Amino acid sequence: MDNKVIRSIVSIAALFLINWIARSIFYSFIDGSSTLDFVARGEWIIAGGTCILICMINDKENSNVGSAIGLIPILATIAGIFMPYSMGLVILYNLILIGTIIYVIANNYY
């Protein structure tokens, strides 16, 4: 297989694994007075931050592909925080994050 395909698969797996671990840590800090809105915002921020981190790691030699495309997860996170929470929005948000990672890897020369 191509190096970019393997790198994409590993990066997407890392996205979900790191999100899972970070959300578990985040859930341990939730107390009885936390609202669902607070929990949803925390989940959006964790997923967006993880995606930006993975894009920066995969940005070879600081070609600024990862930095410029990092605006997409930031804007998607901000939009996700203020939109009503639904299953379709969560699926679309995760597809945007996965697409961002694939785009960064595809536009870097390995």
MMTF fields as JSON, N, C-alpha, C and O atoms, coordinates in Angstrom:
{
  "mmtfVersion": "1.0.0",
  "mmtfProducer": "UNKNOWN",
  "numBonds": 439,
  "numAtoms": 440,
  "numGroups": 110,
  "numChains": 1,
  "numModels": 1,
  "chainsPerModel": [1],
  "groupsPerChain": [110],
  "chainIdList": ["A"],
  "bondAtomList": [4, 2, 8, 6, 12, 10, 16, 14, 20, 18, 24, 22, 28, 26, 32, 30, 36, 34, 40, 38, 44, 42, 48, 46, 52, 50, 56, 54, 60, 58, 64, 62, 68, 66, 72, 70, 76, 74, 80, 78, 84, 82, 88, 86, 92, 90, 96, 94, 100, 98, 104, 102, 108, 106, 112, 110, 116, 114, 120, 118, 124, 122, 128, 126, 132, 130, 136, 134, 140, 138, 144, 142, 148, 146, 152, 150, 156, 154, 160, 158, 164, 162, 168, 166, 172, 170, 176, 174, 180, 178, 184, 182, 188, 186, 192, 190, 196, 194, 200, 198, 204, 202, 208, 206, 212, 210, 216, 214, 220, 218, 224, 222, 228, 226, 232, 230, 236, 234, 240, 238, 244, 242, 248, 246, 252, 250, 256, 254, 260, 258, 264, 262, 268, 266, 272, 270, 276, 274, 280, 278, 284, 282, 288, 286, 292, 290, 296, 294, 300, 298, 304, 302, 308, 306, 312, 310, 316, 314, 320, 318, 324, 322, 328, 326, 332, 330, 336, 334, 340, 338, 344, 342, 348, 346, 352, 350, 356, 354, 360, 358, 364, 362, 368, 366, 372, 370, 376, 374, 380, 378, 384, 382, 388, 386, 392, 390, 396, 394, 400, 398, 404, 402, 408, 406, 412, 410, 416, 414, 420, 418, 424, 422, 428, 426, 432, 430, 436, 434],
  "bondOrderList": [1, 1, 1, 1, 1, 1, 1, 1, 1, 1, 1, 1, 1, 1, 1, 1, 1, 1, 1, 1, 1, 1, 1, 1, 1, 1, 1, 1, 1, 1, 1, 1, 1, 1, 1, 1, 1, 1, 1, 1, 1, 1, 1, 1, 1, 1, 1, 1, 1, 1, 1, 1, 1, 1, 1, 1, 1, 1, 1, 1, 1, 1, 1, 1, 1, 1, 1, 1, 1, 1, 1, 1, 1, 1, 1, 1, 1, 1, 1, 1, 1, 1, 1, 1, 1, 1, 1, 1, 1, 1, 1, 1, 1, 1, 1, 1, 1, 1, 1, 1, 1, 1, 1, 1, 1, 1, 1, 1, 1],
  "groupList": [{"groupName": "MET", "atomNameList": ["N", "CA", "C", "O"], "elementList": ["N", "C", "C", "O"], "formalChargeList": [0, 0, 0, 0], "bondAtomList": [1, 0, 2, 1, 3, 2], "bondOrderList": [1, 1, 2], "singleLetterCode": "M", "chemCompType": "L-PEPTIDE LINKING"}, {"groupName": "ASP", "atomNameList": ["N", "CA", "C", "O"], "elementList": ["N", "C", "C", "O"], "formalChargeList": [0, 0, 0, 0], "bondAtomList": [1, 0, 2, 1, 3, 2], "bondOrderList": [1, 1, 2], "singleLetterCode": "D", "chemCompType": "L-PEPTIDE LINKING"}, {"groupName": "ASN", "atomNameList": ["N", "CA", "C", "O"], "elementList": ["N", "C", "C", "O"], "formalChargeList": [0, 0, 0, 0], "bondAtomList": [1, 0, 2, 1, 3, 2], "bondOrderList": [1, 1, 2], "singleLetterCode": "N", "chemCompType": "L-PEPTIDE LINKING"}, {"groupName": "LYS", "atomNameList": ["N", "CA", "C", "O"], "elementList": ["N", "C", "C", "O"], "formalChargeList": [0, 0, 0, 0], "bondAtomList": [1, 0, 2, 1, 3, 2], "bondOrderList": [1, 1, 2], "singleLetterCode": "K", "chemCompType": "L-PEPTIDE LINKING"}, {"groupName": "VAL", "atomNameList": ["N", "CA", "C", "O"], "elementList": ["N", "C", "C", "O"], "formalChargeList": [0, 0, 0, 0], "bondAtomList": [1, 0, 2, 1, 3, 2], "bondOrderList": [1, 1, 2], "singleLetterCode": "V", "chemCompType": "L-PEPTIDE LINKING"}, {"groupName": "ILE", "atomNameList": ["N", "CA", "C", "O"], "elementList": ["N", "C", "C", "O"], "formalChargeList": [0, 0, 0, 0], "bondAtomList": [1, 0, 2, 1, 3, 2], "bondOrderList": [1, 1, 2], "singleLetterCode": "I", "chemCompType": "L-PEPTIDE LINKING"}, {"groupName": "ARG", "atomNameList": ["N", "CA", "C", "O"], "elementList": ["N", "C", "C", "O"], "formalChargeList": [0, 0, 0, 0], "bondAtomList": [1, 0, 2, 1, 3, 2], "bondOrderList": [1, 1, 2], "singleLetterCode": "R", "chemCompType": "L-PEPTIDE LINKING"}, {"groupName": "SER", "atomNameList": ["N", "CA", "C", "O"], "elementList": ["N", "C", "C", "O"], "formalChargeList": [0, 0, 0, 0], "bondAtomList": [1, 0, 2, 1, 3, 2], "bondOrderList": [1, 1, 2], "singleLetterCode": "S", "chemCompType": "L-PEPTIDE LINKING"}, {"groupName": "ALA", "atomNameList": ["N", "CA", "C", "O"], "elementList": ["N", "C", "C", "O"], "formalChargeList": [0, 0, 0, 0], "bondAtomList": [1, 0, 2, 1, 3, 2], "bondOrderList": [1, 1, 2], "singleLetterCode": "A", "chemCompType": "L-PEPTIDE LINKING"}, {"groupName": "LEU", "atomNameList": ["N", "CA", "C", "O"], "elementList": ["N", "C", "C", "O"], "formalChargeList": [0, 0, 0, 0], "bondAtomList": [1, 0, 2, 1, 3, 2], "bondOrderList": [1, 1, 2], "singleLetterCode": "L", "chemCompType": "L-PEPTIDE LINKING"}, {"groupName": "PHE", "atomNameList": ["N", "CA", "C", "O"], "elementList": ["N", "C", "C", "O"], "formalChargeList": [0, 0, 0, 0], "bondAtomList": [1, 0, 2, 1, 3, 2], "bondOrderList": [1, 1, 2], "singleLetterCode": "F", "chemCompType": "L-PEPTIDE LINKING"}, {"groupName": "TRP", "atomNameList": ["N", "CA", "C", "O"], "elementList": ["N", "C", "C", "O"], "formalChargeList": [0, 0, 0, 0], "bondAtomList": [1, 0, 2, 1, 3, 2], "bondOrderList": [1, 1, 2], "singleLetterCode": "W", "chemCompType": "L-PEPTIDE LINKING"}, {"groupName": "TYR", "atomNameList": ["N", "CA", "C", "O"], "elementList": ["N", "C", "C", "O"], "formalChargeList": [0, 0, 0, 0], "bondAtomList": [1, 0, 2, 1, 3, 2], "bondOrderList": [1, 1, 2], "singleLetterCode": "Y", "chemCompType": "L-PEPTIDE LINKING"}, {"groupName": "GLY", "atomNameList": ["N", "CA", "C", "O"], "elementList": ["N", "C", "C", "O"], "formalChargeList": [0, 0, 0, 0], "bondAtomList": [1, 0, 2, 1, 3, 2], "bondOrderList": [1, 1, 2], "singleLetterCode": "G", "chemCompType": "PEPTIDE LINKING"}, {"groupName": "THR", "atomNameList": ["N", "CA", "C", "O"], "elementList": ["N", "C", "C", "O"], "formalChargeList": [0, 0, 0, 0], "bondAtomList": [1, 0, 2, 1, 3, 2], "bondOrderList": [1, 1, 2], "singleLetterCode": "T", "chemCompType": "L-PEPTIDE LINKING"}, {"groupName": "GLU", "atomNameList": ["N", "CA", "C", "O"], "elementList": ["N", "C", "C", "O"], "formalChargeList": [0, 0, 0, 0], "bondAtomList": [1, 0, 2, 1, 3, 2], "bondOrderList": [1, 1, 2], "singleLetterCode": "E", "chemCompType": "L-PEPTIDE LINKING"}, {"groupName": "CYS", "atomNameList": ["N", "CA", "C", "O"], "elementList": ["N", "C", "C", "O"], "formalChargeList": [0, 0, 0, 0], "bondAtomList": [1, 0, 2, 1, 3, 2], "bondOrderList": [1, 1, 2], "singleLetterCode": "C", "chemCompType": "L-PEPTIDE LINKING"}, {"groupName": "PRO", "atomNameList": ["N", "CA", "C", "O"], "elementList": ["N", "C", "C", "O"], "formalChargeList": [0, 0, 0, 0], "bondAtomList": [1, 0, 2, 1, 3, 2], "bondOrderList": [1, 1, 2], "singleLetterCode": "P", "chemCompType": "L-PEPTIDE LINKING"}],
  "groupTypeList": [0, 1, 2, 3, 4, 5, 6, 7, 5, 4, 7, 5, 8, 8, 9, 10, 9, 5, 2, 11, 5, 8, 6, 7, 5, 10, 12, 7, 10, 5, 1, 13, 7, 7, 14, 9, 1, 10, 4, 8, 6, 13, 15, 11, 5, 5, 8, 13, 13, 14, 16, 5, 9, 5, 16, 0, 5, 2, 1, 3, 15, 2, 7, 2, 4, 13, 7, 8, 5, 13, 9, 5, 17, 5, 9, 8, 14, 5, 8, 13, 5, 10, 0, 17, 12, 7, 0, 13, 9, 4, 5, 9, 12, 2, 9, 5, 9, 5, 13, 14, 5, 5, 12, 4, 5, 8, 2, 2, 12, 12],
  "groupIdList": [1, 2, 3, 4, 5, 6, 7, 8, 9, 10, 11, 12, 13, 14, 15, 16, 17, 18, 19, 20, 21, 22, 23, 24, 25, 26, 27, 28, 29, 30, 31, 32, 33, 34, 35, 36, 37, 38, 39, 40, 41, 42, 43, 44, 45, 46, 47, 48, 49, 50, 51, 52, 53, 54, 55, 56, 57, 58, 59, 60, 61, 62, 63, 64, 65, 66, 67, 68, 69, 70, 71, 72, 73, 74, 75, 76, 77, 78, 79, 80, 81, 82, 83, 84, 85, 86, 87, 88, 89, 90, 91, 92, 93, 94, 95, 96, 97, 98, 99, 100, 101, 102, 103, 104, 105, 106, 107, 108, 109, 110],
  "secStructList": [7, 7, 2, 2, 2, 2, 2, 2, 2, 2, 2, 2, 2, 2, 2, 2, 2, 2, 2, 2, 2, 2, 2, 2, 2, 2, 2, 2, 6, 7, 7, 6, 6, 7, 7, 2, 2, 2, 2, 2, 2, 2, 2, 2, 2, 2, 2, 2, 2, 2, 2, 2, 2, 2, 2, 2, 2, 2, 1, 4, 4, 4, 7, 1, 2, 2, 2, 2, 2, 6, 2, 2, 2, 2, 2, 2, 2, 2, 2, 2, 2, 2, 1, 7, 7, 7, 2, 2, 2, 2, 2, 2, 2, 2, 2, 2, 2, 2, 2, 2, 2, 2, 2, 2, 2, 2, 6, 1, 7, 7],
  "xCoordList": [0.832, 0.0, 0.872, 2.039, 0.283, 0.967, 1.186, 0.382, 2.259, 2.596, 1.511, 1.222, 0.918, -0.126, -1.383, -2.055, -1.704, -2.896, -2.69, -3.579, -1.527, -1.235, -1.231, -1.771, -0.627, -0.569, -1.974, -2.264, -2.853, -4.238, -4.989, -5.698, -4.837, -5.535, -5.059, -5.872, -3.761, -3.219, -3.681, -4.01, -3.705, -4.123, -5.595, -5.965, -6.433, -7.863, -8.095, -8.919, -7.367, -7.475, -6.996, -7.584, -5.929, -5.431, -6.45, -6.606, -7.141, -8.176, -9.244, -9.597, -9.755, -10.81, -10.284, -10.986, -9.059, -8.493, -8.211, -8.549, -7.598, -7.3, -8.586, -8.687, -9.578, -10.88, -11.516, -12.073, -11.427, -12.035, -11.373, -12.053, -10.041, -9.315, -9.584, -9.837, -9.53, -9.745, -11.175, -11.392, -12.137, -13.523, -13.723, -14.496, -13.045, -13.136, -12.585, -13.153, -11.481, -10.924, -11.87, -12.083, -12.438, -13.384, -14.619, -15.1, -15.133, -16.317, -16.038, -16.954, -14.786, -14.477, -14.564, -14.684, -14.503, -14.598, -16.019, -16.249, -16.968, -18.352, -18.992, -18.89, -19.643, -20.36, -21.861, -22.291, -22.644, -24.092, -24.688, -25.819, -23.935, -24.484, -24.165, -24.58, -23.444, -23.098, -24.32, -25.122, -24.436, -25.554, -25.13, -23.94, -26.113, -25.837, -25.148, -24.329, -25.47, -24.844, -23.339, -22.539, -22.963, -21.549, -20.82, -19.698, -21.436, -20.834, -20.677, -19.642, -21.688, -21.621, -20.523, -19.788, -20.408, -19.344, -17.968, -17.052, -17.822, -16.549, -16.192, -15.032, -17.172, -16.923, -16.499, -15.587, -17.16, -16.805, -15.374, -14.604, -15.021, -13.695, -12.608, -11.547, -12.861, -11.881, -11.646, -10.499, -12.706, -12.559, -11.86, -10.993, -12.221, -11.578, -10.112, -9.276, -9.797, -8.399, -7.552, -6.398, -8.115, -7.399, -7.118, -6.026, -8.094, -7.917, -6.833, -6.008, -6.831, -5.805, -4.421, -3.453, -4.326, -3.054, -2.547, -1.363, -3.425, -3.025, -2.633, -1.701, -3.331, -2.965, -1.585, -0.802, -1.282, 0.032, 1.134, 2.232, 0.863, 1.854, 2.12, 3.263, 1.073, 1.219, 1.678, 1.884, 1.844, 2.29, 3.806, 4.521, 4.285, 5.73, 6.454, 6.045, 7.506, 8.391, 7.652, 8.038, 6.605, 5.848, 5.473, 5.724, 4.882, 4.484, 3.226, 2.714, 2.73, 1.561, 0.26, -0.778, 0.295, -0.955, -1.765, -2.971, -1.117, -1.811, -2.265, -3.301, -1.511, -1.892, -3.088, -4.016, -3.076, -4.176, -5.447, -6.536, -5.319, -6.499, -7.008, -8.127, -6.202, -6.626, -7.786, -8.443, -8.038, -9.185, -10.51, -11.51, -10.529, -11.78, -12.28, -13.457, -11.45, -11.961, -12.339, -13.279, -11.615, -11.955, -13.325, -14.15, -13.569, -14.877, -15.99, -17.099, -15.694, -16.7, -17.014, -18.161, -16.004, -16.222, -17.08, -18.015, -16.77, -17.568, -19.003, -19.934, -19.195, -20.556, -21.276, -22.467, -20.552, -21.161, -21.587, -22.572, -20.852, -21.2, -22.527, -23.328, -22.751, -23.937, -25.142, -26.238, -24.97, -26.105, -26.776, -26.149, -28.058, -28.735, -28.083, -27.703, -27.961, -27.271, -28.154, -29.286, -27.648, -28.39, -27.4, -26.207, -27.891, -27.039, -26.442, -25.282, -27.207, -26.695, -25.557, -24.601, -25.658, -24.596, -23.319, -22.225, -23.438, -22.266, -21.588, -20.36, -22.371, -21.811, -21.121, -20.014, -21.761, -21.161, -19.873, -18.889, -19.879, -18.692, -17.531, -16.404, -17.79, -16.728, -16.229, -15.038, -17.113, -16.689, -15.81, -14.854, -16.126, -15.292, -13.904, -12.903, -13.833, -12.542, -11.722, -10.526, -12.357, -11.657, -11.197, -10.076, -12.051, -11.679, -10.525, -9.679, -10.481, -9.376, -8.06, -7.046, -8.074, -6.851, -6.39, -5.2, -7.299, -6.938, -6.392, -5.437, -6.988, -6.519, -5.099, -4.275, -4.81, -3.459, -2.439, -1.364, -2.769, -1.826, -1.657, -0.55, -2.751, -2.666, -1.872, -1.271, -1.847, -1.156, 0.252, 0.872, 0.745, 2.13, 2.891, 2.323, 4.146, 4.963, 5.728, 6.589, 5.397, 6.078, 6.885, 7.536],
  "yCoordList": [-1.188, 0.0, 1.246, 1.219, 2.312, 3.59, 4.135, 3.889, 4.861, 5.427, 6.409, 6.488, 7.149, 8.112, 7.412, 7.908, 6.269, 5.523, 4.988, 5.091, 4.423, 3.9, 5.033, 4.888, 6.16, 7.317, 7.841, 8.249, 7.836, 8.287, 7.36, 7.824, 6.061, 5.092, 5.215, 5.204, 5.33, 5.464, 6.784, 6.817, 7.852, 9.154, 9.163, 9.735, 8.544, 8.487, 7.608, 7.931, 6.496, 5.651, 6.404, 6.276, 7.193, 7.996, 9.058, 9.352, 9.632, 10.63, 10.037, 10.636, 8.875, 8.271, 7.767, 7.856, 7.239, 6.744, 7.89, 7.803, 8.949, 10.091, 10.761, 11.18, 10.868, 11.425, 10.59, 11.128, 9.296, 8.402, 8.584, 8.679, 8.632, 8.811, 10.187, 10.306, 11.231, 12.596, 12.784, 13.462, 12.194, 12.305, 11.557, 11.999, 10.443, 9.718, 10.554, 10.584, 11.226, 12.115, 13.277, 13.658, 13.838, 14.951, 14.526, 15.275, 13.323, 12.835, 12.623, 12.705, 12.351, 12.143, 13.438, 13.401, 14.578, 15.861, 16.397, 17.435, 15.719, 16.184, 15.858, 14.739, 16.845, 16.611, 16.729, 16.899, 16.643, 16.642, 17.952, 17.977, 19.045, 20.338, 20.703, 21.766, 19.858, 20.13, 19.933, 19.021, 20.805, 20.706, 19.932, 19.741, 19.492, 18.782, 19.705, 19.253, 20.979, 21.952, 22.048, 22.129, 22.038, 22.072, 20.826, 20.918, 19.685, 18.419, 18.393, 17.961, 18.847, 18.856, 19.792, 19.456, 20.959, 21.889, 21.298, 21.465, 20.615, 19.968, 18.907, 18.791, 18.136, 17.104, 17.712, 17.207, 18.797, 19.458, 19.985, 19.817, 20.616, 21.214, 20.14, 20.321, 19.033, 17.939, 17.369, 17.168, 17.108, 16.521, 17.489, 17.073, 18.762, 19.746, 19.934, 20.027, 19.991, 20.134, 18.938, 19.09, 17.758, 16.544, 16.535, 16.162, 16.944, 16.983, 17.985, 17.706, 19.145, 20.149, 19.629, 19.853, 18.944, 18.37, 17.338, 17.334, 16.474, 15.457, 16.104, 15.64, 17.172, 17.883, 18.52, 18.501, 19.077, 19.685, 18.633, 18.889, 17.465, 16.387, 15.891, 15.597, 15.797, 15.284, 16.34, 16.022, 17.584, 18.651, 18.593, 19.109, 17.963, 17.731, 19.041, 19.802, 19.288, 20.43, 21.767, 22.711, 21.842, 23.079, 23.732, 24.919, 22.965, 23.487, 24.34, 24.784, 24.57, 25.402, 24.828, 25.487, 23.615, 22.972, 22.666, 22.912, 22.134, 21.809, 23.036, 23.006, 24.123, 25.343, 26.017, 26.438, 26.123, 26.789, 25.958, 26.498, 24.663, 23.804, 23.613, 23.138, 23.975, 23.891, 24.819, 24.657, 25.788, 26.677, 25.945, 26.325, 24.914, 24.184, 23.505, 23.659, 22.758, 22.189, 23.255, 23.065, 24.378, 25.447, 26.019, 26.199, 26.303, 26.842, 25.816, 26.171, 24.545, 23.499, 23.337, 23.081, 23.483, 23.393, 24.543, 24.339, 25.746, 26.912, 26.771, 27.059, 26.328, 26.13, 25.024, 25.14, 23.948, 22.838, 23.222, 22.697, 24.134, 24.57, 25.324, 25.172, 26.131, 26.983, 26.385, 26.939, 25.271, 24.65, 23.643, 23.139, 23.345, 22.335, 20.959, 20.583, 20.234, 18.946, 17.884, 17.674, 17.21, 16.131, 15.091, 15.37, 13.911, 12.831, 13.179, 12.863, 13.811, 14.205, 15.199, 15.135, 16.121, 17.101, 16.435, 16.816, 15.463, 14.742, 13.959, 13.953, 13.301, 12.546, 13.485, 13.196, 14.61, 15.576, 16.148, 16.321, 16.437, 16.987, 16.002, 16.396, 14.735, 13.727, 13.527, 13.291, 13.616, 13.513, 14.693, 14.527, 15.886, 17.06, 16.866, 17.187, 16.345, 16.127, 15.084, 15.273, 13.993, 12.943, 13.475, 13.198, 14.235, 14.827, 15.79, 15.86, 16.533, 17.467, 16.72, 17.117, 15.649, 14.865, 14.253, 14.295, 13.691, 13.094, 14.151, 13.888, 15.348, 16.424, 16.848, 17.058, 16.973, 17.371, 16.313, 16.648, 15.046, 13.981, 13.886, 13.658, 14.06, 13.948, 15.091, 14.907, 16.253, 17.4, 17.61, 18.642, 16.664, 16.684, 15.598, 14.556, 15.821, 14.864, 13.987, 14.461, 12.703, 11.746, 10.795, 9.906],
  "zCoordList": [0.0, 0.0, 0.0, 0.393, -0.443, -0.497, 0.918, 1.817, 1.1, 2.407, 2.88, 4.074, 1.946, 2.324, 2.819, 3.724, 2.235, 2.654, 4.069, 4.916, 4.315, 5.653, 6.667, 7.764, 6.31, 7.206, 7.489, 8.613, 6.479, 6.671, 7.622, 8.515, 7.431, 8.286, 9.732, 10.657, 9.926, 11.281, 11.916, 13.102, 11.143, 11.678, 12.055, 13.08, 11.25, 11.578, 12.802, 13.658, 12.881, 14.078, 15.31, 16.383, 15.163, 16.284, 16.685, 17.87, 15.709, 16.004, 16.915, 17.931, 16.561, 17.371, 18.714, 19.721, 18.743, 19.994, 20.971, 22.151, 20.478, 21.346, 21.807, 22.96, 20.91, 21.306, 22.411, 23.367, 22.273, 23.268, 24.631, 25.652, 24.637, 25.9, 26.496, 27.695, 25.661, 26.157, 26.666, 27.67, 25.985, 26.457, 27.769, 28.62, 27.942, 29.215, 30.361, 31.453, 30.101, 31.115, 31.379, 32.53, 30.319, 30.46, 31.253, 32.104, 30.975, 31.697, 33.182, 34.0, 33.537, 34.952, 35.756, 36.98, 35.077, 35.765, 35.846, 36.467, 35.238, 35.234, 36.574, 37.076, 37.131, 38.391, 38.145, 37.005, 39.188, 39.062, 38.58, 38.094, 38.709, 38.307, 36.857, 36.394, 36.132, 34.737, 33.842, 34.044, 32.858, 31.923, 30.681, 30.43, 29.915, 28.673, 27.678, 26.878, 27.722, 26.837, 27.116, 26.184, 28.377, 28.762, 28.276, 27.778, 28.415, 27.988, 26.464, 25.956, 25.741, 24.275, 23.784, 22.855, 24.402, 24.009, 24.272, 23.466, 25.384, 25.678, 24.653, 24.257, 24.222, 23.216, 21.884, 21.23, 21.482, 20.218, 20.284, 19.338, 21.392, 21.522, 21.547, 20.949, 22.227, 22.272, 20.877, 20.48, 20.136, 18.799, 17.844, 17.076, 17.882, 17.01, 17.339, 16.441, 18.622, 19.03, 18.646, 18.247, 18.764, 18.373, 16.877, 16.449, 16.09, 14.635, 14.252, 13.382, 14.895, 14.593, 14.971, 14.244, 16.093, 16.52, 15.513, 15.174, 15.037, 14.063, 12.74, 12.084, 12.334, 11.104, 11.238, 10.289, 12.398, 12.601, 12.61, 12.116, 13.157, 13.164, 11.742, 11.391, 10.928, 9.563, 8.57, 7.399, 8.998, 8.114, 8.006, 8.865, 6.949, 6.794, 6.495, 5.618, 7.217, 7.018, 7.049, 6.361, 7.837, 8.007, 6.681, 6.474, 5.803, 4.493, 4.571, 3.543, 5.768, 6.049, 5.51, 5.577, 4.978, 4.588, 5.831, 5.863, 6.851, 8.092, 8.835, 9.499, 8.743, 9.452, 8.799, 9.49, 7.479, 6.778, 6.835, 7.031, 6.666, 6.677, 8.097, 8.292, 9.096, 10.485, 10.811, 11.839, 9.942, 10.155, 9.975, 10.583, 9.159, 8.919, 10.193, 10.517, 10.936, 12.193, 13.215, 13.987, 13.227, 14.165, 13.845, 14.741, 12.577, 12.179, 12.383, 12.781, 12.111, 12.321, 13.807, 14.176, 14.654, 16.1, 16.589, 17.363, 16.144, 16.548, 16.073, 16.824, 14.83, 14.32, 15.094, 15.38, 15.434, 16.165, 17.566, 18.084, 18.183, 19.533, 19.543, 20.465, 18.517, 18.516, 17.802, 17.889, 17.102, 16.42, 17.343, 18.274, 17.089, 17.91, 17.73, 16.621, 18.808, 18.829, 18.179, 18.614, 17.141, 16.492, 15.969, 15.851, 15.663, 15.175, 13.809, 13.545, 12.958, 11.645, 11.743, 10.97, 12.694, 12.89, 13.388, 12.972, 14.257, 14.77, 13.646, 13.552, 12.799, 11.673, 10.695, 10.24, 10.362, 9.453, 10.03, 9.312, 11.317, 11.979, 11.914, 11.614, 12.19, 12.12, 10.694, 10.49, 9.707, 8.316, 7.922, 7.164, 8.431, 8.165, 8.765, 8.123, 9.985, 10.617, 9.861, 9.641, 9.466, 8.71, 7.36, 6.934, 6.686, 5.398, 5.514, 4.623, 6.601, 6.827, 6.984, 6.41, 7.752, 7.942, 6.625, 6.314, 5.853, 4.565, 3.612, 2.881, 3.612, 2.736, 3.086, 2.196, 4.38, 4.792, 4.378, 3.883, 4.577, 4.22, 2.708, 2.219, 1.964, 0.507, -0.109, -1.167, 0.509, -0.062, 0.501, 0.246, 1.242, 1.691, 0.961, 0.634, 0.704, -0.038, 0.944, 1.684, 0.934, 1.799, 0.98, 1.529]
}
